[in-house]
Amino acid sequence: TSPREGATLDAGGCVGEDCRIFEVSGKCNLMLEGLALVNGRADQGGAMYVRSGSAKLFDSSISGCNATEQGGGIFSAGGRTTLSNRSYISNCSAPEGKSIYVLA
């Protein structure tokens, strides 16, 4: 569960290789509050891929996510990513950037 005991988005039942929970692009601004993202998987950004726009996690968590390349939890390729107020990433895996991978 998330730090505030909010809702959980669990991609564990997803069939296939790409089971990412969120992808942010364009001028999109995503804000998550009190949410747990669990068991996502993809080549980059198991839980979230931020191409452009912004993603803000407030009082939220990411756990048990995996990427085969980079960013077990989050892959940020050009957007703005913010974690605040007790947000955390745990138990994620990837060859590069187990929790977060930021492409500069």
RANORFEN-V747414 format. One record per pair of residues at least 24 apart in sequence whose ideal C-beta (glycine too) atoms are under 10 Angstrom apart, sorted by the first residue. I is the first residue (numbers start at 0). J is the second residue. D is the distance in Angstrom with one decimal. If there is no record, write none. Layout:
i,j,d
I,J,D
I,J,D
//
This chain:
i,j,d
0,33,9.5
0,34,9.8
0,35,5.5
0,37,9.4
0,60,7.9
0,62,9.9
1,31,9.0
1,32,8.9
1,33,5.3
1,34,5.5
1,35,4.0
1,36,8.8
1,37,9.7
1,56,9.5
1,58,6.7
1,59,5.4
1,60,5.0
1,61,9.6
1,62,9.7
1,85,9.0
1,86,8.7
1,87,9.6
2,33,7.5
2,34,9.8
2,35,8.5
2,57,9.7
2,58,5.1
2,59,7.2
2,60,6.2
2,84,8.1
2,85,4.4
2,86,7.3
2,87,7.6
3,32,7.8
3,33,3.9
3,34,8.7
3,35,9.5
3,57,9.2
3,58,4.8
3,59,8.2
3,60,9.6
3,84,9.2
3,85,8.0
4,33,7.6
4,35,9.2
4,58,10.0
5,31,9.1
5,32,7.4
5,33,3.1
5,34,5.4
5,35,7.1
5,58,7.7
5,59,7.7
5,60,9.5
6,31,9.7
6,33,7.3
6,34,5.6
6,35,7.3
6,59,9.9
7,34,7.5
7,35,4.3
7,36,8.0
7,37,6.1
7,38,9.7
7,60,9.2
7,62,9.8
8,34,6.6
8,35,7.1
8,36,5.3
8,37,7.2
8,38,9.2
8,39,8.4
8,46,8.7
9,35,8.2
9,36,8.4
9,37,4.9
9,38,5.4
9,39,8.8
9,63,8.8
10,36,8.0
10,37,7.2
10,38,5.0
10,39,4.5
10,40,7.0
10,41,9.4
10,45,8.5
10,46,8.0
10,63,9.3
10,64,8.0
11,37,6.9
11,38,3.7
11,39,8.9
11,40,9.3
11,63,8.0
12,38,8.4
13,38,8.0
13,39,8.1
13,40,7.7
15,40,9.2
15,41,10.0
16,40,7.3
16,41,7.5
16,42,7.7
16,67,8.1
17,41,4.9
17,42,7.2
17,43,9.9
17,45,10.0
17,48,10.0
18,45,8.2
18,46,9.7
18,64,9.2
18,65,9.5
19,43,8.5
19,44,5.9
19,45,6.6
19,46,6.9
19,47,7.0
19,48,5.9
19,64,8.7
19,66,8.8
19,74,9.0
20,44,9.1
20,45,8.2
20,46,5.0
20,47,6.4
20,48,9.5
20,61,8.6
20,64,7.9
21,46,7.0
21,47,4.6
21,48,7.5
21,49,8.5
21,54,7.2
21,73,9.3
22,47,7.3
22,48,4.7
22,49,8.1
22,50,7.0
22,54,9.8
22,74,9.7
23,47,7.0
23,48,7.2
23,49,4.7
23,50,6.5
23,51,7.4
23,52,5.0
23,53,7.2
23,54,4.9
23,73,10.0
23,75,9.2
23,76,10.0
23,78,5.8
23,79,9.6
23,80,8.6
24,48,8.3
24,49,8.1
24,50,4.0
24,51,5.4
24,52,6.2
24,76,9.4
24,77,9.1
24,78,7.8
25,50,8.0
25,51,6.2
25,52,5.9
25,78,9.6
26,51,7.6
26,52,5.7
26,53,9.3
27,51,7.9
27,52,4.0
27,53,7.8
27,54,8.6
27,78,8.5
28,52,5.7
28,53,4.9
28,54,8.0
28,55,7.7
28,78,9.2
28,79,8.9
29,53,7.1
29,54,4.7
29,55,7.1
29,56,8.9
29,78,9.2
29,80,9.8
30,54,7.9
30,55,4.6
30,56,8.1
30,57,6.8
30,59,9.7
30,81,9.2
31,55,7.1
31,56,5.1
31,57,6.9
31,58,8.8
31,59,4.9
31,60,9.9
31,61,9.7
31,82,10.0
31,86,8.7
32,56,8.1
32,57,4.6
32,58,5.8
32,59,6.6
32,84,8.8
32,86,9.5
33,57,7.7
33,58,5.1
33,59,6.4
33,60,9.6
33,84,9.9
33,85,10.0
33,86,10.0
34,58,8.4
34,59,4.7
34,60,7.9
34,61,9.4
34,86,9.6
35,59,6.8
35,60,4.9
35,61,7.7
35,62,7.1
35,63,9.8
36,60,7.2
36,61,4.7
36,62,7.7
36,63,9.1
36,64,7.0
36,72,8.1
36,73,9.4
36,88,9.2
37,61,7.6
37,62,5.4
37,63,5.0
37,64,7.2
37,90,9.2
37,91,9.9
38,62,8.3
38,63,4.9
38,64,6.6
38,65,8.5
39,63,8.1
39,64,4.3
39,65,7.8
39,66,8.8
39,71,9.1
39,72,8.3
39,73,9.9
39,91,8.8
40,64,6.5
40,65,4.7
40,66,7.1
40,67,8.0
40,71,9.0
40,91,9.9
40,92,9.7
40,93,10.0
41,65,8.3
41,66,5.9
41,67,7.7
41,68,8.7
41,70,8.7
41,71,9.8
41,74,8.2
41,93,9.8
42,66,6.3
42,67,5.0
42,68,4.9
42,69,8.2
42,70,9.4
42,74,8.9
42,93,9.4
43,67,8.2
43,68,5.2
43,69,5.2
43,70,5.5
43,71,9.7
43,73,9.6
43,74,4.1
43,75,9.9
43,76,7.9
43,93,8.2
43,95,9.5
43,96,9.2
43,100,7.2
43,102,9.0
44,68,9.3
44,69,7.8
44,70,4.6
44,71,8.4
44,72,7.7
44,73,5.7
44,74,3.2
44,75,8.0
44,76,8.5
44,93,8.9
44,96,9.4
44,99,9.1
44,100,7.7
45,69,9.9
45,70,7.0
45,71,5.2
45,72,6.2
45,73,8.3
45,74,8.3
45,88,10.0
45,91,6.2
45,92,8.2
45,93,7.2
45,97,10.0
46,70,8.7
46,71,8.2
46,72,5.2
46,73,6.4
46,74,9.3
46,88,8.1
46,91,7.5
47,72,7.3
47,73,4.8
47,74,7.4
47,75,8.4
47,78,10.0
47,80,7.9
47,88,10.0
47,99,9.5
48,73,7.8
48,74,5.0
48,75,8.2
48,76,7.1
48,78,9.2
49,73,6.8
49,74,7.1
49,75,4.5
49,76,6.7
49,77,7.5
49,78,3.8
49,79,7.6
49,80,5.2
49,99,10.0
49,101,9.3
49,102,9.7
50,74,9.0
50,75,8.8
50,76,5.4
50,77,6.0
50,78,6.1
50,102,9.9
51,75,9.9
51,76,8.0
51,77,5.1
51,78,4.7
51,79,9.0
52,77,9.0
52,78,5.0
52,79,7.7
53,78,5.6
53,79,4.2
53,80,7.3
53,81,7.3
54,78,6.5
54,79,7.5
54,80,5.1
54,81,7.3
54,82,9.2
55,79,8.3
55,80,7.9
55,81,4.6
55,82,8.0
55,83,7.3
55,86,9.0
56,80,8.1
56,81,7.0
56,82,4.8
56,83,7.3
56,84,9.0
56,85,9.9
56,86,4.4
56,87,9.1
56,88,9.0
57,81,8.3
57,82,8.3
57,83,5.5
57,84,5.3
57,85,8.7
57,86,6.5
58,82,9.9
58,83,8.0
58,84,4.9
58,85,5.4
58,86,6.3
59,83,9.3
59,84,8.9
59,85,8.5
59,86,4.9
59,87,8.5
59,88,9.7
60,85,8.5
60,86,6.6
60,87,5.4
60,88,7.3
60,89,7.1
61,86,8.2
61,87,7.7
61,88,4.5
61,89,7.6
61,90,9.2
61,91,6.6
61,98,7.9
61,99,9.2
62,87,8.3
62,88,7.2
62,89,4.9
62,90,5.0
62,91,6.8
63,89,8.3
63,90,5.3
63,91,7.0
63,92,9.1
64,88,8.1
64,89,9.7
64,90,8.2
64,91,4.6
64,92,8.0
64,93,8.7
64,97,9.8
64,98,9.2
65,90,9.6
65,91,6.7
65,92,5.0
65,93,6.7
65,97,9.4
66,91,7.9
66,92,7.6
66,93,3.9
66,94,8.1
66,95,8.6
66,96,7.9
66,97,8.9
66,100,7.8
67,92,9.7
67,93,7.4
67,94,7.5
68,93,6.7
68,94,6.5
68,95,6.9
68,96,9.2
68,100,8.5
69,93,5.6
69,94,7.2
69,95,4.4
69,96,5.0
69,97,9.6
69,99,9.4
69,100,3.9
69,101,9.5
69,102,8.0
70,95,7.7
70,96,4.9
70,97,8.5
70,98,8.0
70,99,6.2
70,100,3.5
70,101,8.4
70,102,8.9
71,95,9.2
71,96,6.8
71,97,4.8
71,98,6.2
71,99,8.3
71,100,8.1
72,96,8.3
72,97,7.7
72,98,4.8
72,99,5.9
72,100,8.8
73,98,7.3
73,99,4.7
73,100,7.3
73,101,8.5
74,99,7.9
74,100,5.1
74,101,8.3
74,102,7.4
75,99,6.9
75,100,7.2
75,101,4.8
75,102,6.7
75,103,9.6
76,100,8.8
76,101,8.4
76,102,4.5
76,103,9.8
77,101,9.7
77,102,7.0
77,103,9.7
//
